[in-house]
Amino acid sequence: MITTLAGAASKPNILLIVADDLNTQLGHLGDPTVLSPQLDALARRGVVFENAYCQAPLCNPSRTSFLSGKRPETTRVMDNATEGNRYVTDLELLPVHFQRHGYRTLAVGKVVQGGLKLNQQGWDRYESGNTKADAALNAQMNVRQNAVPVDERPYQSWAYEGDESALLDTHRTALALQHLRAAAAQTKPFLLKLGFHNPHAPWIVPKRFFDRYPLEKIPLPVEPVVPAENIPGFVSDEKRVPDATLRQYRQAYFAAISCMDELVGQVLAELTRLKLADNTVVVFLSDHGWSTGQHGGKLSKGSLWRQDSRAPLIVSLPGAAGNGQRSQRVVELLDLYPTLVELCGLTSPAGLEGRSLAPLLAAPARPWPHFAQTTHVRGRIVGRAISTEAFRYVEWGDGKNGQQLFDLAADSGEYRNLAREPAYAAKLAELRALIVKSPEPLVRNDLERRGKAKQAAK
């Protein structure tokens, strides 16, 4: 049992906050534009992992991975439509394990993926937080967008000026606050998972957050001219949008981040007001990153560029020696499950494929000779990326569809592909040897299913 929480021997509470599609463009991670004061404050209270990587740059595969403690190569979940336990039927998700060990488990918002039964597994109480008011706002936004010519249409965004209580994340926050107040009256430890919609599109965000980012002051990515041969054709199919459109896109995304940030602050303030903060481990993360115009205009997620593969991660353990520090060590979202198990003094389920980050919470700069693997499937071609502190190696189709190697110290934006340079042949081979592969084929089926459904509907 850990005794770092005010010297107590009781099990700590867990507040797990998961943002959706949030990249590392945050104040505490060095972004000069995005305003994230509440997360920046949490960063000063915990350990910031600056090199945290998801296991898949897509919602369901990533969430299934970190909630099960198993890689996509094990779960074989690579799309947003497949249940996490379709192939591995004995998955013991994190809430199931904590429930079995005496925790009251509560969830608000997205857990794995909307519509999947696994969302509700292991929770004493699960609430999606979805409302008729939010559905109506989405319908109104679609009407507004359809009234604008396609070439002039902003990307799924609305600077909203109505009643903020009707917004999805505002409602989810209110539910989470209710759970905290009820938990304060109980002696049983709790695991509360709060899933925010923002900054996932569509971005229906109060206008006051848009106003924080005047369009004329929003910077665009400044990138070098990259030789075509340095980027495999398989990954270079982006189409650049006009600068004016990209500024609108970035404005809406940044506004959604600031909106989510404010709500995080409300939850953390309530935790303190209820005198729960000294016995609660707070974890904040996103399921993966998101591109906002980098690499020739890439928008959205679903690539193996670092912008999509890297994710924010803060762990605040009251009393931890490393609080207020940053760790440059490479960690994986996969490490979340074993970390929380150790911090709460629980027995560990068999088969977890991550490792506890507890040693880094005590000494963030300690030696950590580990790497991260991110996997993504496009159609039936599997791509894998290996990330270390110094290099990233990416291959598609076992290298047949392209290879990339980047020196992160000299090229953190991944613009100079070293894969064909003889001087780096040994490093490429070294990183390639680290790749973990699945004994069974990995296939992304959701796009195929949608295509078949559309054909059947015709």
Secondary structure in CASP SS format (residue, H / E / C, confidence):
PFRMAT SS
TARGET T0000
AUTHOR 0000-0000-0000
METHOD secondary structure of the structure
MODEL  1
M C 1.00
I C 1.00
T C 1.00
T C 1.00
L C 1.00
A C 1.00
G C 1.00
A C 1.00
A C 1.00
S C 1.00
K C 1.00
P C 1.00
N E 1.00
I E 1.00
L E 1.00
L E 1.00
I E 1.00
V E 1.00
A E 1.00
D C 1.00
D C 1.00
L C 1.00
N C 1.00
T C 1.00
Q C 1.00
L C 1.00
G H 1.00
H H 1.00
L H 1.00
G C 1.00
D C 1.00
P C 1.00
T C 1.00
V C 1.00
L C 1.00
S C 1.00
P H 1.00
Q H 1.00
L H 1.00
D H 1.00
A H 1.00
L H 1.00
A H 1.00
R H 1.00
R H 1.00
G C 1.00
V E 1.00
V E 1.00
F E 1.00
E E 1.00
N E 1.00
A E 1.00
Y E 1.00
C C 1.00
Q C 1.00
A C 1.00
P C 1.00
L C 1.00
C H 1.00
N H 1.00
P H 1.00
S H 1.00
R H 1.00
T H 1.00
S H 1.00
F H 1.00
L H 1.00
S H 1.00
G C 1.00
K C 1.00
R C 1.00
P H 1.00
E H 1.00
T H 1.00
T H 1.00
R C 1.00
V C 1.00
M C 1.00
D C 1.00
N C 1.00
A C 1.00
T C 1.00
E C 1.00
G C 1.00
N C 1.00
R C 1.00
Y C 1.00
V C 1.00
T C 1.00
D C 1.00
L C 1.00
E C 1.00
L C 1.00
L H 1.00
P H 1.00
V H 1.00
H H 1.00
F H 1.00
Q H 1.00
R H 1.00
H C 1.00
G C 1.00
Y C 1.00
R E 1.00
T E 1.00
L E 1.00
A E 1.00
V E 1.00
G C 1.00
K C 1.00
V C 1.00
V C 1.00
Q C 1.00
G C 1.00
G C 1.00
L C 1.00
K H 1.00
L H 1.00
N H 1.00
Q H 1.00
Q C 1.00
G C 1.00
W C 1.00
D C 1.00
R E 1.00
Y E 1.00
E E 1.00
S C 1.00
G C 1.00
N C 1.00
T C 1.00
K H 1.00
A H 1.00
D H 1.00
A H 1.00
A H 1.00
L H 1.00
N H 1.00
A H 1.00
Q H 1.00
M H 1.00
N H 1.00
V H 1.00
R H 1.00
Q H 1.00
N H 1.00
A C 1.00
V C 1.00
P C 1.00
V H 1.00
D H 1.00
E H 1.00
R C 1.00
P C 1.00
Y C 1.00
Q C 1.00
S E 1.00
W E 1.00
A E 1.00
Y E 1.00
E C 1.00
G C 1.00
D C 1.00
E H 1.00
S H 1.00
A H 1.00
L C 1.00
L H 1.00
D H 1.00
T H 1.00
H H 1.00
R H 1.00
T H 1.00
A H 1.00
L H 1.00
A H 1.00
L H 1.00
Q H 1.00
H H 1.00
L H 1.00
R H 1.00
A H 1.00
A H 1.00
A H 1.00
A C 1.00
Q C 1.00
T C 1.00
K C 1.00
P C 1.00
F E 1.00
L E 1.00
L E 1.00
K E 1.00
L E 1.00
G E 1.00
F C 1.00
H C 1.00
N C 1.00
P C 1.00
H C 1.00
A C 1.00
P C 1.00
W E 1.00
I E 1.00
V E 1.00
P E 1.00
K H 1.00
R H 1.00
F H 1.00
F H 1.00
D C 1.00
R C 1.00
Y C 1.00
P C 1.00
L H 1.00
E H 1.00
K H 1.00
I C 1.00
P C 1.00
L C 1.00
P C 1.00
V C 1.00
E C 1.00
P C 1.00
V C 1.00
V C 1.00
P C 1.00
A H 1.00
E H 1.00
N H 1.00
I C 1.00
P C 1.00
G H 1.00
F H 1.00
V H 1.00
S C 1.00
D C 1.00
E C 1.00
K C 1.00
R C 1.00
V C 1.00
P C 1.00
D H 1.00
A H 1.00
T H 1.00
L H 1.00
R H 1.00
Q H 1.00
Y H 1.00
R H 1.00
Q H 1.00
A H 1.00
Y H 1.00
F H 1.00
A H 1.00
A H 1.00
I H 1.00
S H 1.00
C H 1.00
M H 1.00
D H 1.00
E H 1.00
L H 1.00
V H 1.00
G H 1.00
Q H 1.00
V H 1.00
L H 1.00
A H 1.00
E H 1.00
L H 1.00
T H 1.00
R H 1.00
L C 1.00
K C 1.00
L C 1.00
A H 1.00
D H 1.00
N H 1.00
T E 1.00
V E 1.00
V E 1.00
V E 1.00
F E 1.00
L E 1.00
S E 1.00
D C 1.00
H C 1.00
G C 1.00
W C 1.00
S E 1.00
T E 1.00
G E 1.00
Q H 1.00
H H 1.00
G H 1.00
G H 1.00
K E 1.00
L E 1.00
S E 1.00
K C 1.00
G C 1.00
S C 1.00
L C 1.00
W C 1.00
R H 1.00
Q H 1.00
D H 1.00
S H 1.00
R E 1.00
A C 1.00
P C 1.00
L E 1.00
I E 1.00
V E 1.00
S E 1.00
L C 1.00
P C 1.00
G C 1.00
A C 1.00
A C 1.00
G C 1.00
N C 1.00
G C 1.00
Q C 1.00
R E 1.00
S E 1.00
Q E 1.00
R E 1.00
V E 1.00
V E 1.00
E E 1.00
L H 1.00
L H 1.00
D H 1.00
L H 1.00
Y H 1.00
P H 1.00
T H 1.00
L H 1.00
V H 1.00
E H 1.00
L H 1.00
C C 1.00
G C 1.00
L C 1.00
T C 1.00
S C 1.00
P C 1.00
A C 1.00
G C 1.00
L C 1.00
E C 1.00
G C 1.00
R C 1.00
S C 1.00
L C 1.00
A H 1.00
P H 1.00
L H 1.00
L H 1.00
A H 1.00
A C 1.00
P C 1.00
A C 1.00
R C 1.00
P C 1.00
W C 1.00
P C 1.00
H C 1.00
F C 1.00
A E 1.00
Q E 1.00
T E 1.00
T E 1.00
H E 1.00
V E 1.00
R E 1.00
G C 1.00
R C 1.00
I E 1.00
V E 1.00
G E 1.00
R E 1.00
A E 1.00
I E 1.00
S E 1.00
T C 1.00
E C 1.00
A C 1.00
F E 1.00
R E 1.00
Y E 1.00
V E 1.00
E E 1.00
W E 1.00
G H 1.00
D H 1.00
G H 1.00
K C 1.00
N C 1.00
G C 1.00
Q E 1.00
Q E 1.00
L E 1.00
F E 1.00
D E 1.00
L C 1.00
A C 1.00
A C 1.00
D C 1.00
S C 1.00
G C 1.00
E C 1.00
Y C 1.00
R C 1.00
N C 1.00
L C 1.00
A C 1.00
R C 1.00
E C 1.00
P H 1.00
A H 1.00
Y H 1.00
A H 1.00
A H 1.00
K H 1.00
L H 1.00
A H 1.00
E H 1.00
L H 1.00
R H 1.00
A C 1.00
L C 1.00
I C 1.00
V C 1.00
K C 1.00
S C 1.00
P C 1.00
E C 1.00
P C 1.00
L C 1.00
V C 1.00
R C 1.00
N C 1.00
D H 1.00
L H 1.00
E H 1.00
R H 1.00
R H 1.00
G H 1.00
K H 1.00
A H 1.00
K H 1.00
Q H 1.00
A H 1.00
A H 1.00
K C 1.00
END
